[in-house]
């Protein structure tokens, strides 16, 4: 996070930015880590971002898959954001 920004506000803005981005998806859409990172970098107060994995959950919250690179969603899937796990590191840890 950039100095001078409220972490809580930036995290809320990241969630809202991604939620808005996901509304543009269709079935069989490509979920690109680079595109997600770009969306997060649009948020004021974000200095850098690295996405390491994305979990796919069933309706009841059970994890059904984890992706560590770009993937195409199934014909019956649309993205919906439930939570983001942050691991805050120093600027030199990337």
Secondary structure, 3 states (H helix, E strand, C coil): CCCCCCHHHHHHHHHHHHHHHHCCCCCCCEECHHHHHHHHHCCCCCCCCCCCCEEEECCCCCEEEEECCCEECCCCCCCCCCCCCCCCCCHHHC
